[in-house]
Amino acid sequence: MPSEDPSMESPFAYEGLDRVIHERARLGILTSLATRKKGVSFGDLKQLCNLTDGNLNRHLKVLEEEKMVQVIKTTAGNRPQTICRITPAGRARFMEYLTTLEKVVKDAAALMEGKSTPEGLKALLPQKS
């Protein structure tokens, strides 16, 4: 008979691991932007995340389509300048992702160290001899 708690049926599904964020480059971009409220210049973001112009631009487009970042093109003096910022919705979605990622790490550490196991998992795990 299925458990009434869906998390006990698939405890390692981790639905909150957002595929848009989970890509390494986008995770780095969002981490960089989440720590800087005023935003980051395209050049600085490129350096922080060790990405090429084209690669950064492609990942920013994905995040912009998801309404997670805002890309603002202006001029400073006579030079074009691109500033990237995380949106409030992007910040909330990123925080949800981090909460789930933290749960993954805690679950894995607890299981590997043989610490407490949720009741629903005990039947799924190999028994120690």
N, C-alpha and C positions, 0 to 999 in steps of 0.2 A: 504494500500500500504506500503510495507516495506521501512524502512528508508534507505537512501544511506550510512549512517554511521553504520557499523555492531555493534559497541560498544553500540549504542542506542537500538538495538534489544535485546541484552543480556548484559546489563550493569554490571551484577554481576557474569558473567562467570569466570572472572579473569584467563584467559588462562595461564598467566605467573606464576601461582602457581604450580611450577614444583613438580610433585608427588615424584620424587626421593629425593628432598631436604625437602619436607614438612613433612616428618616423623621426630618426635621430636628428636630422637637420632642423626640422620644425620644433622639436623639443628644445633644442639649443636656442633657436630664435625666440620662442616664447619665454624661456627662462631669462634670456637677456633683456627682453622688453618688460617683463613683469617686475623687474627690479629698478626700472628707470621710468618714472611717471611722465617725464617730459618727452620721452622717446629717445631714439638712437638714430644717428645718421646712417644712411645706407653703407657708407664706407666703414664706419666703426662696427656696424653689425656684421658686415662681411668678414672683418678681421676677428671679431669676437667668436664667430662660429666657424672660422676657417673654411669659407665657401667662396666659390667664384662668383662673379657678377651674375652670370646666367643662372647658376644654381640657386643663389639667394633670391633672384627675381622670380624664379619658378615657384619656390616654396612660399614666398610672400603672396603670390597670386592665389595659391590654394588657401592660405590663411585669410586673405582678404575676401575671397568668395564665401568663406564660412563666417564672415563678419567677426573674425577674431582679432584682426589687426587693421590698422588704418595707415595707408601710405600717403603722405602729404608731400607734394612737389611744390617747392617755392624757389625763390632766389635769395641769395645772401650776397650783397654787393652786386656784381654782374655775373655771379656764378650760380648755376642751378644747384639746388640742394634738395635731397630727398630725406624726409624724416619718417621713421616707422614707429608706431605706437600700438600698444595692446588696447583693445576696446574693453569697456566694462563687461560686456558679454564674454569676450575672450578671456578676461581675467577670471571670471566665475567658472567658465568651462575648464580652464587650466587648473584652477584650485580643486575642482571635482576630480580631475584626472590625477593630480598629485595625491589626493586622499586615497584613491583606489590603488595607486602605485605603492603607497606606504603600506596598505593592507597586504599587497602581494609580498612585499619584503618581510613583513612581520610574520605572515603565515608560513612562508618558506623557512625563515629562521627558526620558528617554533617547531615545525615538523622535522627539520634537519637536526635540531638539538634534542629532539625527543621530549620537548616541553608539552604543555597542555594542548590537547586536541579537541576541537568542538565535537560534541556527542555524535552528530550526524556523520562525521568523518571517520570515526573509529571503525565502523563496519567496512569502510572502503579501503583502509590502509592494511598493508601486510602485517600479520601478527608476528611479534617477536618470539623466537623459540627459546 
